[in-house]
């Protein structure tokens, strides 16, 4: 009995010891797991940084525009007549004053000659009356005739002068009518299509041709109304250059802004403008669709950062800046102007180190590691 009782006690002690050992093993395992989690927390984000640049940034607005001639004249005859001769060809360049069309002028020249002959007759009559008046004045001085006769002759001379003036004006009018039969170019430019030929009967409603001035020429386009203050300020400072690209593979041409409309289109929120270009080589053609660039202002000594470094979310617009202790600091910025891969911003001094690549893994205040430092460490700790 005693032996059996001692064996049972020994077995119970062994079971308790085993259970205690298992409990200690579990606690050790849990503690080890907890230690491993603590040591294996989120590692520092790997990032690249760049230094901001300071430079003058031109604010450029791009727009599509249409080439428009400064002047286009639709030529019409000022009298009804027959075309006698056409002196030009379609598409020809002409100079101001060059003869384009000759109309049948026989009737007009006859009327002009008649009017001129009347003028000559009036002059002869007036000269004769003036001689008679002079003789009469001499006779009155000698008391051979009465003063009334001199007064009558003087009235006749005055009447003859008036008649001469009227007929001279009529002759000039006849000359103007005759000049309408020679149609000349009112300006230099390129001739359009010609729809009349020698023998065609024309009248004031008939369109003979058009002449379009090609040099200089203008381009009309629109800009956002937000550009208006900068445009007006730049115009006060001097000429505003405008660059136009006529087409693919063609070199751009440069002109100057010549017109800003006096009203903003409230529906579109745009302002109409025009730029004038020298066009000696006829690079620009009326009606052509071209791209334009205009510098509305220049931001002096701006802080420029890469566009991909700027983050915009519900909290606002900001960048991450690398601190001396290798932590990331969130700095609010304002995008002043963005073009291409860079943007001019405010809110930075220009001496910061801006985080670019890897910023999506960065949290404010967290530590970060530079990719350049890791590359150096990898080279130093490489295989022996």
C-alpha positions in Angstrom: 0.0 0.0 0.0 2.7 2.5 0.9 4.7 1.7 -2.2 1.8 2.2 -4.5 1.0 5.5 -2.8 4.5 6.8 -3.2 4.5 5.8 -6.9 1.3 7.8 -7.5 2.8 10.8 -5.8 5.9 10.6 -7.9 3.8 10.3 -11.1 1.8 13.4 -10.1 5.0 15.4 -9.5 6.3 14.4 -12.9 3.0 15.5 -14.6 3.1 18.8 -12.8 6.7 19.4 -13.7 6.0 18.6 -17.4 3.0 21.0 -17.4 5.2 23.7 -15.8 7.9 23.2 -18.5 5.4 23.4 -21.3 4.0 26.7 -19.8 7.4 28.1 -19.6 8.2 27.2 -23.2 5.0 28.9 -24.4 5.8 32.0 -22.5 9.3 32.1 -23.9 8.0 31.7 -27.4 5.5 34.5 -26.9 8.1 36.7 -25.5 10.4 35.9 -28.4 7.7 36.7 -30.9 7.0 40.0 -29.2 10.6 40.9 -29.3 10.8 40.0 -32.9 7.8 42.3 -33.8 9.4 45.2 -31.9 12.7 44.9 -33.7 11.0 44.4 -37.1 8.8 47.6 -37.2 8.3 49.8 -40.3 11.8 50.5 -41.8 12.7 54.1 -42.9 11.5 54.9 -46.3 14.2 55.1 -49.0 14.0 58.4 -50.9 15.8 60.6 -53.3 16.3 64.4 -52.8 17.0 67.4 -55.0 17.9 71.0 -54.2 15.6 73.7 -55.5 16.8 76.1 -58.2 16.5 79.9 -58.2 15.9 81.5 -61.6 13.7 83.8 -63.5 10.6 81.9 -64.8 8.7 83.2 -67.8 5.0 82.7 -67.5 4.0 81.4 -71.0 0.5 81.1 -72.3 -0.1 78.8 -75.3 -3.1 79.2 -77.6 -4.2 78.2 -81.1 -4.8 81.2 -83.4 -5.8 82.1 -87.0 -3.7 84.1 -89.4 -5.7 87.2 -90.4 -4.6 89.9 -92.9 -4.3 93.5 -91.7 -6.2 94.7 -94.8 -8.2 93.0 -97.5 -9.8 95.2 -100.3 -12.6 94.0 -102.5 -12.2 96.0 -105.8 -15.4 97.4 -107.5 -15.7 99.8 -110.4 -17.2 103.2 -109.6 -18.9 103.5 -113.0 -20.7 101.4 -115.5 -18.5 100.5 -118.4 -16.9 97.7 -120.4 -13.5 96.2 -119.4 -11.0 97.2 -122.1 -7.9 95.5 -120.7 -6.9 93.4 -117.6 -3.3 94.2 -116.7 -2.7 91.6 -113.9 -2.9 87.8 -113.4 -4.5 85.9 -110.5 -2.2 85.4 -107.6 0.2 88.2 -108.7 1.8 90.5 -106.2 1.2 94.1 -107.0 2.4 97.4 -105.6 0.3 100.4 -104.5 -0.7 102.5 -107.5 -0.1 99.8 -110.1 -2.6 99.7 -112.9 -4.9 96.7 -112.7 -7.9 97.2 -115.0 -8.7 99.7 -117.8 -12.3 100.4 -118.7 -13.7 101.9 -121.9 -13.1 105.6 -121.3 -14.2 107.2 -124.7 -17.4 108.8 -123.4 -15.7 110.0 -120.3 -12.8 111.5 -122.2 -15.2 113.3 -124.6 -17.0 114.8 -121.6 -13.8 115.9 -120.1 -12.6 117.5 -123.3 -16.0 119.3 -123.6 -15.7 120.6 -120.1 -12.2 121.8 -120.6 -13.2 123.6 -123.8 -15.9 125.4 -121.9 -13.3 126.5 -119.4 -11.1 127.9 -122.1 -14.1 129.8 -123.6 -14.9 131.3 -120.2 -11.4 132.5 -119.8 -11.4 134.2 -123.2 -14.7 135.9 -122.4 -13.5 137.1 -119.0 -10.2 138.4 -120.5 -12.2 140.4 -123.1 -14.5 141.9 -120.4 -11.5 142.8 -118.3 -9.9 144.7 -121.2 -13.2 146.5 -121.8 -13.4 147.4 -118.1 -9.9 148.9 -118.2 -10.7 151.0 -121.2 -13.9 152.2 -119.7 -12.1 153.2 -116.5 -9.7 155.3 -118.6 -12.6 157.0 -120.5 -14.3 157.8 -117.2 -11.2 159.4 -115.9 -11.3 161.6 -119.1 -15.0 162.1 -118.6 -15.9 160.6 -122.0 -18.4 158.1 -120.6 -20.6 157.9 -117.5 -19.7 155.9 -114.4 -22.7 153.7 -114.9 -21.2 152.1 -118.0 -18.1 151.2 -115.9 -20.2 149.7 -113.2 -22.1 147.5 -115.8 -18.8 146.2 -117.2 -17.5 145.5 -113.7 -20.6 143.4 -112.9 -20.1 141.5 -116.2 -16.5 140.7 -115.3 -17.6 139.4 -111.9 -20.2 137.2 -113.5 -17.6 135.9 -116.0 -15.3 135.0 -113.1 -18.0 133.0 -111.4 -18.9 131.2 -114.6 -15.2 130.3 -115.1 -15.0 128.9 -111.6 -18.2 126.8 -112.1 -17.0 125.4 -115.4 -13.5 124.7 -114.0 -15.2 122.6 -111.2 -17.2 120.8 -113.8 -14.0 120.0 -115.7 -12.4 118.6 -112.6 -15.5 116.5 -112.0 -15.2 115.2 -115.6 -11.6 114.4 -114.9 -12.5 112.4 -111.8 -15.1 110.4 -113.8 -12.4 109.7 -116.4 -10.0 108.5 -113.7 -12.5 105.9 -112.6 -11.8 104.1 -115.9 -8.3 103.3 -114.7 -8.5 101.0 -111.7 -5.2 101.0 -109.7 -4.1 99.0 -106.6 -4.9 100.9 -103.4 -2.2 99.1 -101.6 0.6 96.5 -102.0 -0.5 92.9 -101.7 -1.5 89.7 -103.5 -4.3 89.6 -106.1 -7.0 87.0 -105.6 -9.3 85.4 -108.2 -10.3 87.5 -111.3 -13.8 87.0 -112.6 -13.9 89.6 -115.4 -12.3 89.7 -118.8 -11.8 92.2 -121.6 -15.3 93.0 -123.0 -17.1 92.2 -119.7 -19.7 94.8 -118.8 -19.2 95.9 -115.2 -21.0 98.2 -112.8 -20.5 99.3 -109.2 -21.9 96.1 -107.8 -19.5 93.9 -109.8 -16.5 92.5 -107.8 -13.4 92.7 -110.0 -10.9 91.0 -107.6 -9.5 91.2 -104.1 -6.1 92.4 -102.8 -4.8 91.1 -99.5 -1.9 92.5 -97.7 0.5 89.7 -96.6 3.4 91.7 -95.1 3.0 92.4 -92.3 0.3 90.1 -91.2 -1.5 89.3 -87.9 -2.5 86.3 -85.9 -5.7 86.4 -83.8 -6.1 84.2 -80.7 -7.6 84.2 -77.3 -6.1 84.0 -73.8 -7.6 83.3 -70.4 -8.9 86.4 -68.6 -6.5 85.6 -65.7 -3.7 86.6 -68.1 -5.1 90.1 -68.6 -3.4 91.9 -65.7 0.0 90.4 -66.6 -0.5 91.3 -70.3 -1.4 94.9 -69.5 1.5 95.3 -67.1 3.9 93.9 -69.7 2.5 96.1 -72.4 3.2 99.2 -70.3 6.8 98.0 -69.9 7.4 97.6 -73.7 6.8 95.2 -76.5 5.4 91.8 -75.8 7.0 89.1 -78.0 4.7 86.3 -79.5 6.0 83.1 -81.0 4.1 81.3 -83.7 4.6 77.9 -85.2 3.2 77.8 -88.8 3.3 74.0 -89.0 5.0 70.7 -88.3 8.7 70.8 -89.1 8.7 74.6 -89.7 10.8 77.0 -87.7 8.8 79.3 -85.4 8.5 83.0 -86.2 8.5 85.9 -83.8 6.2 88.9 -83.7 4.8 91.4 -81.2 1.5 91.8 -79.5 -0.5 94.6 -81.4 -4.0 94.4 -80.0 -5.8 93.6 -76.7 -9.6 93.7 -76.9 -11.5 96.2 -74.8 -13.9 93.5 -73.3 -13.6 90.0 -71.8 -16.0 87.4 -73.2 -18.0 86.6 -70.0 -19.3 83.3 -71.4 -15.8 81.8 -72.3 -13.7 83.8 -69.8 -11.3 84.8 -72.5 -9.8 88.0 -74.0 -9.2 88.4 -77.7 -5.7 89.5 -78.8 -3.7 89.9 -82.0 0.0 89.8 -82.8 1.7 91.3 -85.8 4.4 89.5 -87.7 6.8 90.4 -90.6 5.9 88.0 -93.4 8.4 88.7 -96.2 8.8 85.0 -97.0 5.0 84.5 -96.8 5.5 81.8 -94.1 2.1 82.8 -92.7 -1.0 82.6 -94.9 -4.5 84.1 -94.3 -6.8 81.6 -92.7 -4.0 79.4 -91.6 -4.3 77.6 -88.2 -1.2 78.1 -86.0 0.0 77.6 -82.5 1.2 80.6 -80.5 3.1 81.3 -77.3 3.2 84.5 -75.4 5.1 85.4 -72.3 2.6 87.3 -70.2 5.0 88.0 -67.3 8.3 86.8 -65.7 8.6 85.7 -62.1 11.9 87.1 -60.9 14.3 84.9 -58.8 11.7 82.2 -58.3 12.2 79.0 -56.4 11.9 76.1 -58.8 11.2 72.5 -57.8 10.3 69.3 -59.8 6.6 68.9 -60.4 6.7 65.4 -59.1 7.9 66.6 -55.7 4.6 68.5 -55.1 1.8 66.7 -53.3 -1.8 67.9 -53.4 -4.5 66.3 -51.2 -7.2 67.2 -48.8 -4.7 68.8 -46.4 -3.5 71.2 -49.2 -0.4 71.5 -51.4 3.0 70.7 -49.8 6.4 69.1 -50.3 8.5 66.9 -48.0 11.8 68.4 -46.9 14.7 66.4 -45.5 15.8 67.6 -42.0 19.3 67.4 -40.6 18.3 64.4 -38.4 17.1 62.6 -41.6 13.4 63.0 -40.7 10.8 64.2 -43.2 9.1 67.6 -42.7 5.9 68.6 -44.4 6.2 72.2 -45.8 3.2 73.9 -47.4 3.8 75.6 -50.8 1.9 77.5 -53.4 2.3 76.6 -57.1 2.9 79.9 -58.9 3.4 78.5 -62.3 4.1 75.1 -63.7 5.7 74.2 -67.1 7.0 70.9 -68.2 8.7 69.0 -65.4 9.4 72.0 -63.2 7.2 74.4 -61.2 7.8 77.8 -59.5 6.5 77.8 -55.9 6.4 80.0 -52.9 6.9 78.9 -49.3 10.5 77.7 -49.7 13.8 79.5 -49.1 15.6 77.6 -51.8 18.2 76.0 -49.4 16.1 72.9 -48.6 16.5 69.3 -49.7 13.3 68.3 -51.4 12.2 64.7 -51.4 11.1 63.5 -54.8 11.2 59.7 -55.4 9.8 57.6 -52.6 7.7 60.4 -51.1 4.6 58.2 -51.2 6.1 56.1 -48.4 7.0 59.1 -46.2 5.1 60.3 -43.2 5.7 63.6 -41.4 8.3 63.3 -38.7 9.4 59.8 -39.7 13.0 58.9 -40.5 14.0 58.3 -44.1 17.1 56.9 -45.8 18.8 58.3 -48.9 19.0 56.0 -51.8 22.5 57.4 -52.5 23.7 56.4 -49.0 22.4 52.8 -49.5 24.2 52.6 -52.8 27.4 53.6 -51.2 26.8 51.1 -48.3 26.1 48.3 -50.8 29.3 49.0 -52.7 31.4 49.0 -49.4 29.7 45.9 -48.0 29.7 43.9 -51.1 31.1 40.4 -51.5 34.8 40.0 -50.5 
